[in-house]
Amino acid sequence: MNLIDVHAHLDHAEFSNQLEQLIPRWKELGVKHIITSGVNTTTNRKTLELAKRFDIV
């Protein structure tokens, strides 16, 4: 199954120390793309950095 998460906020603090483990797990579960967005300039920059680090973001 191919899944796309169309509304995520991966810049939230809850994810900050877990993304290295979560992204591979989500890929195993069939997530092909994650559309994440920030809510201001600072979080938008964090989101862009995540997109550079992870191929499914």
Rosetta blueprint (number, residue, H / E / L):
1 M L
2 N L
3 L E
4 I E
5 D E
6 V E
7 H E
8 A E
9 H L
10 L L
11 D L
12 H L
13 A H
14 E H
15 F H
16 S L
17 N L
18 Q L
19 L H
20 E H
21 Q H
22 L H
23 I H
24 P H
25 R H
26 W H
27 K H
28 E H
29 L L
30 G L
31 V E
32 K E
33 H E
34 I E
35 I E
36 T E
37 S L
38 G L
39 V L
40 N L
41 T H
42 T H
43 T H
44 N H
45 R H
46 K H
47 T H
48 L H
49 E H
50 L H
51 A H
52 K H
53 R H
54 F L
55 D L
56 I L
57 V L
